[in-house]
């Protein structure tokens, strides 16, 4: 039974392979006619300038070191610097006042709570790989090993994602509040598999805001704020 031969909704069909093979379109590979191409652009403020010139005259052997150039041809190479971890060591010094003998201990910055830890930039990259690029934790850890020579464990990646999610609590509540006050709101849900079981991804959005909420139930969009959003849409604009 599926949505085509019964009253079941399409979201319960699951994922299916296409029944028909793709047919050749006759189009050549690459960008098609009318496609707006993209390429690197000339940089007016390069970071490094390397000058190449002859040191001596090839004809008579005279020195050309102080001879100004009559013309200059330019070419640019866009590249990234060698990827490497930059280690910053923090020292909290203890100083004793020579007059009264009071001891003053230096304090570490708030972002340095442990003896060893990864910094904000590398943790942000962990979240980017795992959440935005949807890479598994194992492959994300492999990228850090291959590119940077460090080997974060799965627990470190998960902790970085959890910390980022916790930092967004206030932002999420603000989005819910703004969605509740929107005159027109789009709400929908779609099914997906989690460990072989059907779960639901609910969305509520406007032109500028989008809220995603995961739930094991199709009926509940998740959280009182989201329920009020759904109720408002049904009350003001119909089901």
PLY file of the C-alpha trace (Angstrom):
ply
format ascii 1.0
element vertex 239
property float x
property float y
property float z
element edge 238
property int vertex1
property int vertex2
end_header
0.00 0.00 0.00
1.27 3.46 -0.90
-0.02 6.92 -1.73
-0.80 5.91 -5.32
-3.09 2.97 -4.55
-4.55 4.03 -1.20
-5.36 7.07 0.93
-1.96 7.02 2.60
-0.09 10.38 2.34
3.01 10.58 0.10
5.22 11.23 3.14
4.71 7.58 4.20
6.05 6.13 0.95
9.66 6.24 2.10
12.55 6.43 -0.34
12.41 4.57 -3.64
14.84 4.15 -6.48
13.69 5.54 -9.83
12.04 2.82 -11.91
13.24 4.13 -15.27
16.81 4.74 -16.30
17.84 8.24 -17.22
17.74 8.99 -20.93
20.40 10.89 -22.82
19.42 14.50 -23.49
21.92 15.14 -26.25
23.42 18.08 -24.37
27.15 18.43 -24.09
28.74 18.19 -20.64
29.43 21.40 -18.74
27.66 24.74 -18.71
24.86 25.13 -21.22
24.17 28.06 -23.54
22.96 31.06 -21.57
24.47 29.79 -18.34
26.18 32.55 -16.36
29.76 31.42 -15.88
31.83 31.99 -12.76
35.57 32.39 -12.44
38.12 33.88 -10.09
38.43 37.66 -10.23
41.50 39.86 -10.40
42.51 41.12 -6.95
43.52 44.78 -6.77
45.19 44.33 -3.35
47.22 41.10 -3.46
48.63 39.77 -0.20
52.06 38.93 -1.64
53.90 40.42 -4.63
56.86 38.55 -6.10
59.03 40.43 -8.60
60.88 38.55 -11.34
63.58 40.34 -13.36
66.94 39.81 -14.97
69.92 40.63 -12.70
72.49 41.15 -15.45
72.40 41.99 -19.15
72.48 38.82 -21.24
74.37 40.66 -23.98
77.19 42.52 -22.19
76.96 41.29 -18.60
76.27 44.71 -17.07
74.36 44.81 -13.77
70.65 45.62 -14.02
70.01 45.80 -10.25
69.39 49.58 -10.16
67.80 49.92 -13.60
64.06 50.76 -13.33
61.64 48.52 -15.24
60.39 49.89 -18.55
57.17 47.82 -18.32
55.54 45.24 -16.03
53.41 42.24 -16.92
51.21 40.82 -14.17
49.80 37.41 -13.38
48.01 36.24 -10.24
47.81 32.87 -8.49
44.95 32.34 -6.04
45.81 29.74 -3.44
45.38 28.98 0.25
48.23 29.03 2.79
49.52 25.71 4.14
46.93 24.30 6.54
48.32 23.86 10.03
47.16 24.13 13.61
48.30 27.29 15.41
48.89 26.52 19.10
48.50 29.40 21.56
49.84 28.79 25.05
48.36 30.91 27.84
50.37 31.76 30.96
48.65 32.94 34.12
51.38 34.49 36.23
51.42 34.88 40.00
52.90 38.14 41.29
53.74 38.97 44.93
53.53 42.62 45.93
57.02 43.63 47.22
55.52 46.11 49.70
52.68 44.23 51.44
53.30 40.67 50.29
49.85 40.17 48.81
49.70 37.45 46.17
48.03 38.29 42.84
47.16 35.39 40.52
46.52 36.02 36.84
43.27 34.62 35.42
42.86 32.73 32.18
40.42 34.02 29.53
36.89 32.64 29.67
37.42 30.73 26.43
40.34 28.79 27.97
38.66 26.71 30.70
40.76 23.53 30.42
44.38 22.46 30.32
44.01 21.47 26.65
41.18 22.34 24.26
40.34 23.23 20.68
39.68 26.88 19.87
36.54 28.59 18.60
37.57 28.57 14.94
38.27 24.86 14.71
35.12 24.05 16.68
33.09 26.18 14.28
34.60 24.19 11.41
33.56 20.96 13.17
29.96 22.18 13.31
30.13 23.30 9.67
31.27 19.88 8.47
28.87 17.85 10.62
25.73 19.98 10.38
25.83 22.13 7.25
27.75 19.73 5.01
26.03 16.70 6.65
29.23 14.68 6.94
29.29 11.72 9.35
31.37 12.23 12.48
33.94 9.67 11.34
34.50 11.39 7.99
34.64 14.82 9.61
37.35 13.57 11.98
39.20 12.12 8.98
39.19 15.54 7.27
40.84 17.14 10.30
43.45 14.38 10.34
44.22 14.72 6.62
44.26 18.53 6.45
45.46 19.65 9.87
47.20 16.64 11.39
44.92 16.59 14.45
42.56 13.75 15.32
39.44 14.91 17.19
37.39 12.01 18.50
33.67 11.62 17.85
32.81 12.84 21.35
34.65 16.12 20.68
32.70 16.70 17.48
29.41 15.93 19.22
30.27 18.25 22.10
31.03 21.08 19.67
27.67 20.58 17.95
25.83 20.47 21.29
27.56 23.63 22.52
26.64 25.46 19.32
23.01 24.30 19.65
22.90 25.52 23.26
24.20 28.93 22.19
21.28 29.21 19.77
18.57 28.73 22.41
17.86 32.44 22.69
17.89 32.86 18.91
15.43 29.97 18.49
13.02 31.46 21.01
13.20 34.81 19.21
12.44 33.12 15.87
9.43 31.38 17.43
8.20 34.69 18.82
8.51 36.41 15.43
6.79 33.51 13.64
3.85 33.72 16.03
3.33 37.36 15.09
3.62 36.82 11.33
0.41 37.66 9.39
1.06 34.76 6.99
2.91 31.61 8.02
3.78 28.49 6.08
3.81 25.24 8.09
4.57 21.77 6.81
6.15 18.47 7.79
7.96 15.66 6.01
8.89 12.15 7.07
12.39 10.74 7.26
14.13 7.72 8.75
16.11 7.71 12.01
17.68 4.34 12.85
15.11 2.66 10.62
12.12 4.34 12.30
9.91 7.04 10.80
10.35 10.46 12.34
9.08 13.88 11.31
10.72 17.18 10.41
8.33 20.10 10.95
8.90 23.52 9.43
7.39 26.93 10.04
8.54 29.80 7.85
8.02 33.25 6.39
9.96 35.06 3.67
12.78 35.82 6.13
12.54 33.18 8.88
12.55 29.38 8.89
12.25 27.12 11.92
13.03 23.39 11.72
11.82 21.11 14.50
12.35 17.35 14.76
9.66 15.21 16.36
8.78 11.52 16.62
5.11 12.46 16.11
3.44 13.92 13.05
0.70 15.62 15.08
2.92 17.73 17.32
5.22 20.23 15.66
7.32 20.45 18.80
7.28 22.94 21.68
4.52 25.22 22.92
5.75 28.08 20.75
5.43 26.02 17.58
2.02 24.72 18.63
0.81 28.30 19.03
2.17 29.14 15.59
0.20 26.27 14.06
-2.95 27.20 16.00
-2.70 30.81 14.81
-2.45 29.75 11.17
-5.43 27.41 11.49
-7.49 30.07 13.30
-6.67 32.99 11.00
-6.28 31.29 7.65
-7.99 27.94 7.94
-6.44 24.45 8.16
0 1
1 2
2 3
3 4
4 5
5 6
6 7
7 8
8 9
9 10
10 11
11 12
12 13
13 14
14 15
15 16
16 17
17 18
18 19
19 20
20 21
21 22
22 23
23 24
24 25
25 26
26 27
27 28
28 29
29 30
30 31
31 32
32 33
33 34
34 35
35 36
36 37
37 38
38 39
39 40
40 41
41 42
42 43
43 44
44 45
45 46
46 47
47 48
48 49
49 50
50 51
51 52
52 53
53 54
54 55
55 56
56 57
57 58
58 59
59 60
60 61
61 62
62 63
63 64
64 65
65 66
66 67
67 68
68 69
69 70
70 71
71 72
72 73
73 74
74 75
75 76
76 77
77 78
78 79
79 80
80 81
81 82
82 83
83 84
84 85
85 86
86 87
87 88
88 89
89 90
90 91
91 92
92 93
93 94
94 95
95 96
96 97
97 98
98 99
99 100
100 101
101 102
102 103
103 104
104 105
105 106
106 107
107 108
108 109
109 110
110 111
111 112
112 113
113 114
114 115
115 116
116 117
117 118
118 119
119 120
120 121
121 122
122 123
123 124
124 125
125 126
126 127
127 128
128 129
129 130
130 131
131 132
132 133
133 134
134 135
135 136
136 137
137 138
138 139
139 140
140 141
141 142
142 143
143 144
144 145
145 146
146 147
147 148
148 149
149 150
150 151
151 152
152 153
153 154
154 155
155 156
156 157
157 158
158 159
159 160
160 161
161 162
162 163
163 164
164 165
165 166
166 167
167 168
168 169
169 170
170 171
171 172
172 173
173 174
174 175
175 176
176 177
177 178
178 179
179 180
180 181
181 182
182 183
183 184
184 185
185 186
186 187
187 188
188 189
189 190
190 191
191 192
192 193
193 194
194 195
195 196
196 197
197 198
198 199
199 200
200 201
201 202
202 203
203 204
204 205
205 206
206 207
207 208
208 209
209 210
210 211
211 212
212 213
213 214
214 215
215 216
216 217
217 218
218 219
219 220
220 221
221 222
222 223
223 224
224 225
225 226
226 227
227 228
228 229
229 230
230 231
231 232
232 233
233 234
234 235
235 236
236 237
237 238
